[in-house]
């Protein structure tokens, strides 16, 4: 094992991966509830039940109550209708992960696609503001519903940028994860659920921590430190700190599973790559092809590539075969390079007996980078090599289209500019957020109020290095630079003089004003009815700018640099005004088969400047037939308004494959489908290339409007805390989420098929063909593929948790210490999607237990099991994380057969030791103890043959940490 002793700092505390479990007992949870009046208690694990309240006792309860994640009501109950899993500070520290994203993405309720630092730049430039690979971000996808359907909060307030890695870990007390729809409580986006980071209030003292880690391969080093100081008194409190962490990049070639792209074809796996290679993919006519004995394709041409020499003679070439590919994987990262600096301050000050000022603020600065192979380019990027050019030995013109007056033009030529070096995409991201205001009480009543201002701003600047300037490239060709010979260093030097560094800048701002008030309305026989009401105004804005050399020209499909880096500016804003209320009615108490029965009702009305008004409600029941058993259920309406990207993204270019239904039609048939087949001639042969140009964008770019996604979230569960077995708590929850009018990027095939079936389809205007007066009438010029409302999605499943504080025991005269065991599991029964309801060929597909590029990893079973041990100054944790086997749909490139993906079980260990005399604790840990490699995915170069959103890519990993308290 390679191990850098110098970088393992002073640390020795072991921490087993993630604390995904619910809080391990009532004592701990009760301590949390008393810490701060703004904390959010949760849980599926408590073992006590609050007795029914008299009016006097009710007031006493309210003074100690807190707002529970998933509800607006202030209450003392540790278990409510909302199934919340809590990761406390110990859980987070025991994971050994320097960033919160690494911890939360391993929760069993998380599935599907999500961004994390294992995502490189995904093979493209920075053309789209939604491109996140390489920016070092981690986002979360609860229930597999996607990042945009999981709401991320800090103390109940939205983040301007939902990158979990930007939140300083040392400012967090705990994290509440609610995996059910919560639109009535939090508004838009809370469909798959909510992740709520609860801040570390009332901390007194100072602590400094160093951490370091390295893989068993001797790479992937991560190191950092954090410092936290705080003080509190009768008038207020302040906590401040800073975090720093740095990750080294790891190339895909450092792991055998990602060394080269793997393809599955007719049941056989082979290493392949891109057809754009440095020796060229050159299309030549039959006369030339016959000289080499090359096979002639249906267009009467063949492909050759450079075999020897400098390419100035026809004898330097040979037939290109399917084995002639370029291994672009060799240049990508499976862990991106990243460096973060965080500072934060949390303060409260008591202005009077009934009014308290508060301010929570943090700032993050992240530097990160992704890397791609040297630039591929072809004549489709807008350059040509004339037949008269001295460097061209073929006597034909290489160009994207036939040139009038040149009958020997229109031949294809693709190459790989290896001499220019890799394309590097660097990101500089600054994120700032402040939430400040005042809160207080109305005299001696039970009513409290809270008024706040929340401001968040994100700026991300991306620079793409070694992007080719097309005009400079064309000028080099015209001046005799021999692009047929990429191995010639003089060629590389000449081309390097013509590269650009396009810059893509994204600014997003959130401004919010909010007022809440809550308290008791009236007494009922079982206790006081409670009400919480509020109002807010929020404005969100986006401004995405692209330097002039990378702005896409829609008429040509090109820009001044290569196509893959072309993009478009986009800007816009919207505001929303909301009114909301929630009421809790204690209906029964201390009755036969009704130890308690509560009814919770909520409603929220949201008026968006872009989509109008939507009103959504919820009803929840909490019933304890006996003190040990809670029966709970929630039915709520959910919605998601279109976000800024879906509304205002500019055009970016893609090349989807299209099966054009207008090919080969008679005049009568063309007349029946005039809208879809405009300008198409009779018995048309079809598009010469099955790949067509498509422009993805937000709705505004095509003048369209959007409406919100809508649906329902249903949750029914049981929580059992048996008095006959103290320390045990278990829960089971059945959940179902259903959505209609999905906000989705429409595909080119859906656009054409819909218009072909219905000439009045709104998608007909998205088809742009070459006109009848042009050289190639009917051929697709481009298809607009904006975000639209289309599709239904529903998913159902079961969550199960078990937490057991094992009673203390001795083995003879030996005290083995204290043990605690936890289990957290999620089972996905269905994940049904009808992508095009009402459209031709529409069908509902159940993706549960499958992997696809669209939805990602929807494994049926995921689980974590944890065993904790504590004895004196020693502690340890063992954790097992399980991901069930699944099917890679359509993995075979030829037969479209499915491929299996094996189940994976990860083990992690953490050990810690406290030295009280020097106020120091050491932790050490090992993740992925048995060095499990991820299951392979074929035909998927974007993720380097593996699902980086789900599986570990680095292998066995050692880490250590030392923490000193002052």
DOBA-444228 format. One record per residue (C-alpha): residue in one letter; y, z, x. Coordinates in steps of 0.5 Angstrom, whole numbers, plus 500, padded with zeros to 3 digits. Each point is the difference from the previous one (the first is absolute). Last residue first. Layout:
% residues N
AYZX;...
***
This chain:
% residues 966
X550548480;X493496498;X497495505;X495495498;X495496505;X497494497;X494496502;X496493498;X494496501;X498494497;X494496499;X501493497;X507497500;X499496493;X499505495;X499497493;X504499494;X506496501;X498497506;X494496496;X497497506;X499493503;X507500503;X503502494;X504493499;X494496503;X496501493;X495495500;X495505501;X500508499;X496504504;X499508499;X504505504;X497503507;X498507500;X501504506;X495506499;X506505500;X505495496;X505505501;X500506506;X504506500;X504505504;X505505498;X503506504;X505505497;X505504504;X504506498;X499503507;X496506498;X498497494;X495495504;X497496494;X495495501;X498494496;X494495499;X500494496;X494495499;X500493496;X494496497;X501493497;X495497495;X500493499;X496496495;X498493502;X504493497;X496495497;X502493500;X501496494;X498492499;X506495500;X495495502;X504497505;X505505503;X495506499;X504506498;X501499493;X500507498;X499505505;X496505497;X500508501;X497505503;X503507499;X505504504;X499507502;X504505504;X496506503;X505506503;X498505505;X505506501;X501505505;X504507501;X500505505;X505506500;X496505496;X494496497;X502494495;X496494498;X501494496;X495495497;X503493497;X497495496;X504493499;X498495495;X500493498;X496496495;X501494496;X503496506;X506496498;X502497507;X506495499;X503498494;X502492502;X496500506;X494502497;X495505501;X495503494;X497506497;X504499494;X503493499;X498499493;X503493498;X503498494;X500493499;X505494498;X498493501;X506497497;X506506499;X500505494;X499505505;X501498508;X498505505;X495504495;X499506504;X495506499;X499505505;X494504497;X496506502;X504503506;X497507502;X504505504;X498506504;X503506503;X496505503;X502507503;X496506504;X503506502;X497505505;X502507503;X497503507;X493500502;X500508501;X494502503;X497506499;X494497496;X503493498;X506503496;X504497494;X506498497;X500497493;X501492501;X507497498;X497494496;X504494498;X497495496;X504493498;X497494495;X504494498;X497495496;X502493498;X504494496;X504494502;X504495496;X504494502;X503495496;X503494502;X507496500;X507502501;X503496505;X502500508;X501493502;X496494502;X504494501;X496494501;X502495505;X500493502;X494498496;X498493501;X501496493;X504494504;X499500507;X505495503;X505502495;X503496494;X495504495;X502507502;X497505505;X497505496;X503507498;X496505496;X504507498;X503497494;X493499497;X499508500;X504501494;X494497496;X502494495;X496495503;X494505499;X493499503;X503496506;X506505501;X495506500;X495496505;X506498505;X503507500;X493504500;X499496506;X506501504;X499508499;X504504496;X503506504;X499506496;X503505495;X495502495;X501499493;X495505498;X497506503;X495505498;X498506504;X494505498;X498506503;X494505500;X502507503;X495505503;X501507503;X497505504;X503507502;X496505504;X502507503;X497505496;X494498496;X499503494;X507499498;X499493500;X506495501;X498494497;X505494499;X499495495;X503493499;X503494496;X505495503;X503494496;X505496503;X503494496;X503494501;X507496501;X502495506;X508499499;X503494498;X502494505;X505494500;X500493503;X506496503;X495498505;X503504506;X501506495;X492501499;X499502507;X497495505;X494496502;X501493502;X494496500;X498493504;X494497499;X493501504;X495495497;X503495504;X501492498;X502503493;X496496495;X497493500;X504498494;X496496494;X507499497;X506502504;X503507500;X507500498;X500507496;X493502499;X501507498;X505498495;X497494498;X493503498;X498495494;X504494503;X496501507;X493500495;X503493497;X501497507;X494502503;X499506504;X497500507;X503506503;X505504495;X495506500;X503502507;X495505504;X505503504;X499504506;X506505502;X505498506;X505506500;X508500500;X505505499;X505500495;X505506499;X498506497;X504503494;X496502494;X493502503;X504502506;X504505496;X495503496;X498498493;X499506495;X494503500;X497503494;X496506498;X498503493;X496507500;X494503498;X498506503;X494505499;X498507502;X494505499;X501506504;X494504501;X500508503;X504503495;X496497494;X502495495;X506498505;X503494497;X506496504;X502494496;X505494502;X504495496;X504495503;X506495499;X503494502;X506497498;X503493503;X507497500;X502494503;X497496506;X505499505;X506505499;X494505498;X500505495;X495505500;X498505494;X495505502;X496505496;X495506501;X496504496;X495506502;X496504495;X497506503;X493504497;X498507503;X494504500;X499496494;X492500499;X502507496;X507501501;X504503505;X505495500;X502494496;X505494499;X504501507;X505495499;X503496506;X506495499;X502494505;X506496500;X503494503;X506496500;X501494505;X505495502;X498495505;X504495505;X498494503;X502496507;X499494503;X500496507;X495495503;X501496506;X494494501;X495500505;X497495505;X495503506;X494497498;X503493499;X502500508;X508501501;X506496498;X497500493;X495496496;X497499493;X504494499;X504501494;X499507500;X504501506;X498507503;X505504504;X497502507;X505497504;X506503496;X498507501;X497503494;X503506496;X496504495;X505504495;X497505495;X503505495;X498506496;X504503495;X498507496;X502504495;X497506497;X499504494;X496507499;X496504495;X495505501;X498505494;X495506499;X497503494;X499507501;X493504499;X494500496;X503502494;X506495501;X507502503;X506495500;X503495505;X498503507;X503496506;X502494503;X506496503;X500494504;X506495503;X499494504;X505496504;X496494504;X502495506;X495496503;X501495506;X496495503;X502496506;X496494503;X502496506;X496494503;X501498507;X498493503;X499500507;X500493502;X496496505;X503493504;X500502507;X493502500;X498493498;X502498507;X496506503;X494499496;X500492502;X501502508;X494505499;X496494498;X494503496;X503498494;X499492501;X501496494;X507503500;X502496505;X508501501;X502493500;X508501498;X498498493;X495505500;X505506502;X505497495;X494501495;X499508502;X508501501;X500498492;X494504498;X502506503;X494504502;X499507499;X499504506;X502507497;X501502493;X505505499;X499505494;X506504498;X499506495;X505504496;X498505495;X505504496;X499506495;X505504496;X498505495;X505504496;X498507497;X501504494;X495505498;X500505494;X496506498;X499503493;X496507499;X507504498;X503505505;X506495501;X499493500;X496499506;X501496507;X500494504;X505496504;X499493503;X498497506;X494494502;X501497506;X496494503;X501496506;X495494503;X501496506;X495495502;X500495506;X494495500;X498496505;X496493499;X497498506;X497492501;X496500506;X501495506;X504494500;X495496504;X495501495;X503495495;X495499495;X499492498;X500496493;X501493500;X499496493;X501493500;X506497495;X502494504;X496493502;X504497494;X507501503;X505497496;X501506495;X497506504;X493503497;X500507499;X499506504;X501496507;X496498506;X501493501;X495495503;X499497506;X495505503;X502502507;X507504498;X504502506;X503494500;X503500493;X500494496;X494502495;X505506498;X499507501;X503504494;X502507498;X501503493;X496506500;X495495497;X499497506;X496506503;X501506503;X496506502;X504506503;X497504505;X495506497;X504505496;X502507502;X503506496;X505505502;X503506498;X507504501;X501506495;X506504499;X500505494;X505505497;X499506495;X504503495;X499506495;X506503498;X501506495;X505504496;X498506496;X503503494;X499506495;X501506505;X506496503;X500494506;X493502502;X499495506;X494495501;X499496506;X494495503;X502496506;X496494503;X499496506;X495495502;X499495506;X494495499;X497495505;X495495499;X495495503;X495497495;X493502499;X495494499;X505496504;X499492500;X500496507;X493499500;X499498493;X503494500;X494497503;X501492500;X495495498;X496494502;X493502498;X501496493;X501494505;X506496503;X498493503;X502499507;X506499504;X502498507;X498493500;X506499495;X504501506;X507504500;X496506498;X501504506;X493500503;X494502496;X497501493;X506500495;X498500493;X498494495;X500500492;X498494496;X503495495;X498496495;X502504494;X493502498;X498503507;X498495506;X495504505;X502499507;X497495505;X505501505;X503493500;X498500493;X506505499;X505495502;X499495496;X498504494;X507503500;X502507504;X501507497;X502505506;X498507500;X502502507;X498503506;X504506499;X496502493;X502500493;X494499497;X500508500;X494504501;X492501500;X495505502;X494499495;X496503495;X495496496;X498500493;X503493498;X506502504;X503507501;X506500505;X501505505;X507500504;X500502507;X500507504;X500504493;X493503500;X500501507;X506505501;X505499506;X501493498;X504502494;X505502504;X502508500;X508502500;X502507502;X502504495;X506505501;X503506496;X506504499;X502506495;X506504499;X502506497;X504504495;X499505495;X506504497;X500506495;X505503495;X504506498;X495506500;X497497507;X496494503;X499497507;X497494503;X498496506;X495494500;X498496506;X495495501;X496496505;X497493502;X494497502;X496494498;X495496505;X497494497;X496499506;X494503505;X495497496;X498508497;X507499497;X506504502;X504506497;X506505502;X504505496;X505505502;X503505495;X506504500;X501506495;X506504498;X502506495;X501500493;X498495495;X503501493;X498493497;X495495503;X501494496;X495497494;X497493501;X498497493;X495494500;X500498493;X495496496;X497493499;X506499495;X506503503;X504494501;X505501495;X502507497;X499507503;X497504494;X499495495;X497495505;X495505502;X493496501;X495503503;X498502507;X505506502;X500501507;X504507502;X502500507;X501507504;X505503504;X503494503;X506500505;X496500506;X496494498;X507496500;X500495495;X500493503;X493499500;X499500493;X504493499;X503501493;X507498502;X505502495;X496506499;X500502492;X501508499;X495505497;X501504507;X499494504;X497494496;X495494500;X498496494;X494496500;X500494496;X504496506;X494502505;X495497496;X495501494;X494503505;X500506496;X506503504;X503495505;X504503506;X504497505;X500501508;X506497504;X499498507;X504493499;X495496502;X497497494;X506502495;X502493497;X503501493;X507498503;X497493501;X501495506;X498505505;X495496504;X493499498;X493502503;X499506496;X505504504;X495505502;X498505495;X496506504;X507504499;X499500493;X501496493;X496501494;X495496496;X495503496;X498507500;X503507500;X496505495;X496502505;X505502505;X500497507;X507497499;X503506499;X499503508;X502494504;X506499495;X502507502;X501498507;X498504506;X493501498;X496506502;X497501494;X500507500;X507500500;X501496493;X495505497;X503506503;X507498497;X497499493;X496494497;X500500493;X496497494;X504499493;X496499494;X506501495;X498504493;X502506504;X496505505;X505505504;X503502494;X507503502;X505495496;X506496501;X499494495;X501493503;X493498501;X496496505;X501504506;X501507497;X508503500;X499507502;X500507496;X502507503;X506501496;X496497494;X495505500;X504506499;X503497494;X494499497;X498507501;X505502496;X499495495;X492502500;X496495504;X493498500;X496502506;X501496506;X493497502;X497501507;X495496504;X504494503;X497494502;X503493497;X507501502;X507500500;X506504502;X506496501;X505504504;X508500498;X500507499;X497502507;X495504503;X497503494;X496494498;X497499507;X497507500;X497500493;X497493503;X497504506;X497506496;X497495495;X496497504;X498494505;X506495498;X497493498;X497497505;X502494504;X501504506;X500494505;X496499506;X497506503;X505504505;X499503506;X505504504;X500499507;X507498503;X504500506;X501493501;X494495499;X504495504;X498502507;X493501498;X499492499;X493499498;X496494501;X493502497;
***
